[in-house]
Amino acid sequence: MDTVRQSRRLGIIGCAAGLLALLASALTYLLPDALLYKAVYQVTEAAAPKDTDHLVFRTKRLEIRSREVPEPRTVSYTWSQGLSTAAVSLGLLAIAFAILAVILREEKLLAGIAAALGVAAIAVQVWWILIAVAIAIVIIGSLLS
């Protein structure tokens, strides 16, 4: 018997990316707030005016001025933002691998699992939108019946 085995490479990679996305998505809710909203790195912009703040470019009738910064501001990137970004990115990557697996005619079960994990990771990040959609569906369903 000569049986041809379907490739599963992209489906497995998609499942791994989906699992990592779901893990990162769950960590945004499971880790304590003290850790999540701690700045990964913090940069304070200088309060002194920069040379570029006072440049004015004039070309015939067009004048371009740079905006002036009224006060120094603190720019910080928190762990919560990083985990959310990683979860959504990995979720989209898992969905992309699932689509490629279906296009290249790989095993559909693994492609479906990868897509489901990616969608679940993104859904956890935007749960409030999904709740609003579910409530709207219930209200519309009750009005139409």
Residue pairs with C-beta under 8 A, 6 or more apart in sequence:
6 105
6 106
6 107
7 104
7 106
7 107
8 106
8 107
8 110
9 106
10 97
10 98
10 100
10 101
10 104
10 106
10 111
11 97
11 98
11 101
11 106
11 107
11 109
11 110
11 111
11 113
11 114
12 110
13 97
13 114
14 93
14 94
14 95
14 96
14 97
14 98
14 100
14 101
14 110
14 111
14 113
14 114
14 115
14 117
14 118
15 94
15 110
15 113
15 114
15 117
17 90
17 91
17 93
17 94
17 97
17 114
17 117
17 118
18 90
18 91
18 94
18 113
18 114
18 115
18 116
18 117
18 118
18 120
18 121
19 117
20 90
21 86
21 87
21 88
21 89
21 90
21 91
21 93
21 94
21 117
21 118
21 121
21 122
22 87
22 91
22 117
22 120
22 121
22 124
24 83
24 86
24 87
24 90
24 121
25 83
25 84
25 87
25 91
25 120
25 121
25 122
25 124
25 125
26 124
27 83
28 36
28 80
28 83
28 84
28 87
28 124
28 125
29 124
31 79
31 83
35 79
36 78
36 79
36 80
36 83
37 78
37 79
37 80
38 78
38 79
39 76
39 77
39 78
40 76
40 77
40 78
40 79
40 82
41 76
41 77
42 74
42 75
42 76
43 74
43 75
43 76
44 72
44 73
44 74
44 75
45 69
45 72
45 73
45 75
46 72
47 71
47 72
49 68
49 69
52 66
53 66
53 68
53 69
54 66
55 65
55 66
56 63
56 64
56 65
57 63
57 64
84 125
87 121
87 122
87 124
87 125
88 121
88 122
88 125
90 118
90 121
91 117
91 118
91 119
91 120
91 121
91 122
91 125
92 118
92 122
93 118
94 114
94 115
94 117
94 118
94 121
95 114
95 115
95 118
95 119
97 111
97 114
98 111
98 112
98 114
98 115
98 118
99 111
99 115
101 107
101 108
101 110
101 111
101 114
102 108
102 111
123 130
